[in-house]
Amino acid sequence: MCCFIRSTLLAQDLGSDKLRSSYVYSLPTEKGKKVFISQGYKGWFSHKKQFALDFKLKEGSPIYAAREGVVYQCASHNTKGGMNKKYLSQGNHIIIQHEDGSYAAYWHLKHNGVSVVKGEKVAKGQQIGYSGNTGYSTSAHLHFEVYTYNEKGNQVTFPTQFETSKGIRQLKAYRFYRR
């Protein structure tokens, strides 16, 4: 389960429907394998004010780009993680900027678990890294969120839809999905 805490606003809090994406994302996990959502949007544990998802994965599971874009930021050098806020800034991650100006963030990747570099163009479904347990985290998983910035420069997360083996869905906690 994710313990990554960040000060964000929800799209609904801003009253802005333009932030609600109509784009259909690909699951960022291996094709054909079931994946469990251990925490969903506005989850009780650490997603209280976030539209973010935690995909429960074994450490070293491949991670795939949910949408095409350009790698905006990444870190792969961190080795530590745990339930202490001192680890908050130590999560390995990839942030991809999309054509519409939104960003997808993939957090808690393993040490040296990033397969892309800043500025690289990535295709939807391209392998970009490996799951891990770095940063403020309770166990190996992938924390995924999509966000943009409002006029005040605050990060704003918003809900997304995914293509699953059973059609287009907004993912919910405590359920399994398959790409």
C-alpha positions in Angstrom: 0.0 0.0 0.0 1.3 3.5 -0.8 2.4 5.9 1.8 3.4 8.7 -0.6 1.9 11.9 0.6 1.7 15.1 -1.3 -0.3 18.2 -1.1 -2.6 18.1 -4.1 -6.1 19.4 -5.0 -8.8 17.3 -6.6 -10.3 18.3 -9.9 -13.7 18.2 -8.3 -12.6 20.6 -5.6 -11.8 23.1 -8.3 -15.2 22.6 -10.1 -13.4 22.1 -13.4 -14.7 19.4 -15.7 -12.0 20.2 -18.2 -9.5 18.4 -15.9 -11.4 15.2 -16.1 -9.7 13.2 -18.8 -11.6 11.4 -21.5 -8.4 9.7 -22.5 -8.4 5.9 -22.0 -5.2 4.7 -20.4 -3.6 1.3 -20.7 -2.9 -0.6 -17.5 0.8 0.0 -16.6 1.3 -3.7 -15.9 2.1 -6.9 -17.8 -0.4 -7.9 -20.5 -2.5 -10.9 -19.5 -1.6 -10.8 -15.8 -4.1 -9.9 -13.1 -3.2 -7.0 -10.9 -4.8 -6.0 -7.6 -5.6 -2.4 -6.7 -4.6 -2.1 -3.0 -5.6 1.6 -2.7 -7.8 3.6 -5.0 -9.0 7.2 -5.6 -9.3 9.2 -2.4 -8.3 6.0 -0.4 -8.5 5.9 3.3 -4.8 5.4 4.0 -2.7 7.9 2.0 -4.8 8.9 -1.0 -7.4 10.9 1.0 -7.0 14.0 -1.2 -5.7 12.3 -4.4 -7.0 10.6 -7.4 -4.2 8.0 -7.3 -4.0 4.2 -7.6 -1.7 1.6 -6.0 -1.1 -1.5 -8.1 0.1 -4.3 -5.8 3.1 -5.9 -7.6 6.1 -8.0 -6.7 9.4 -6.1 -6.6 10.9 -6.2 -10.1 7.7 -6.5 -12.0 7.8 -4.6 -15.4 6.0 -1.3 -15.6 4.6 0.0 -18.9 3.7 3.5 -20.1 -0.1 4.0 -19.7 0.0 6.7 -22.3 2.4 8.0 -24.9 4.5 11.1 -24.0 7.9 12.5 -23.2 9.8 11.6 -20.0 9.7 14.8 -18.0 11.6 13.5 -14.9 13.0 10.3 -13.5 15.0 9.0 -10.6 16.5 5.6 -10.1 19.4 6.0 -7.7 17.5 5.7 -4.4 17.9 2.5 -2.3 15.8 3.1 0.7 12.1 3.0 1.6 9.8 2.5 4.5 7.1 3.9 6.8 9.0 6.9 7.9 8.5 10.4 6.3 12.2 10.7 6.1 11.9 8.5 3.0 9.3 10.8 1.3 11.8 12.3 -1.2 13.6 9.0 -1.8 11.1 7.3 -4.1 12.4 6.3 -7.5 10.0 7.4 -10.2 9.2 8.3 -13.7 7.0 11.3 -14.8 5.8 11.4 -18.3 4.3 14.6 -19.9 1.4 14.0 -22.3 0.5 16.0 -25.4 -2.4 17.7 -23.6 -0.1 19.0 -20.8 -1.0 16.5 -18.2 1.5 14.2 -16.5 1.5 10.6 -15.4 3.6 9.7 -12.3 4.9 6.2 -11.6 6.4 6.0 -8.1 8.3 3.6 -5.8 10.3 1.9 -8.6 13.2 -0.3 -7.5 16.8 0.9 -7.3 18.1 1.2 -10.9 14.6 0.3 -12.0 14.1 3.0 -14.6 14.5 2.0 -18.2 14.0 5.5 -19.8 15.8 8.8 -19.7 14.7 12.4 -19.4 13.5 13.7 -22.8 12.9 10.3 -24.3 9.7 9.8 -26.2 7.7 6.8 -25.0 4.9 4.9 -26.7 1.8 3.7 -24.9 2.6 0.1 -23.7 6.4 0.6 -23.8 8.2 -0.9 -20.9 9.6 2.0 -18.8 10.8 0.5 -15.5 10.4 -2.0 -12.7 8.3 -1.9 -9.5 9.9 -1.5 -6.2 9.5 -0.2 -2.6 11.6 3.0 -2.5 10.4 6.2 -0.8 7.6 6.5 1.7 6.1 3.1 1.1 4.8 0.1 3.0 5.6 -2.7 0.4 6.4 -3.2 -3.2 3.8 -1.7 -5.5 3.3 1.0 -8.2 1.7 4.3 -7.2 0.2 5.8 -10.3 -1.5 9.2 -10.8 -2.3 11.7 -13.5 -2.2 15.4 -12.8 -1.9 18.9 -14.1 -1.3 22.3 -12.6 -3.9 25.0 -11.9 -3.4 28.7 -12.5 -1.8 29.1 -9.0 0.8 26.4 -9.8 -0.8 23.8 -7.5 -0.7 20.2 -8.6 -4.2 18.8 -9.3 -4.9 15.1 -9.7 -7.9 13.8 -11.6 -9.6 10.4 -12.2 -8.7 8.3 -15.3 -10.3 5.4 -17.2 -8.4 2.3 -18.2 -8.8 -0.3 -20.9 -9.2 -3.6 -19.2 -9.9 -7.2 -20.4 -13.6 -6.4 -19.5 -13.8 -3.1 -21.2 -13.2 0.5 -20.2 -13.3 1.0 -16.4 -12.5 3.5 -13.7 -10.5 1.3 -11.4 -11.6 0.6 -7.8 -9.7 -0.5 -4.7 -9.7 -4.1 -3.6 -10.4 -5.4 -7.1 -8.4 -7.3 -9.7 -7.9 -6.1 -13.3 -6.2 -7.6 -16.3 -4.7 -5.8 -19.3 
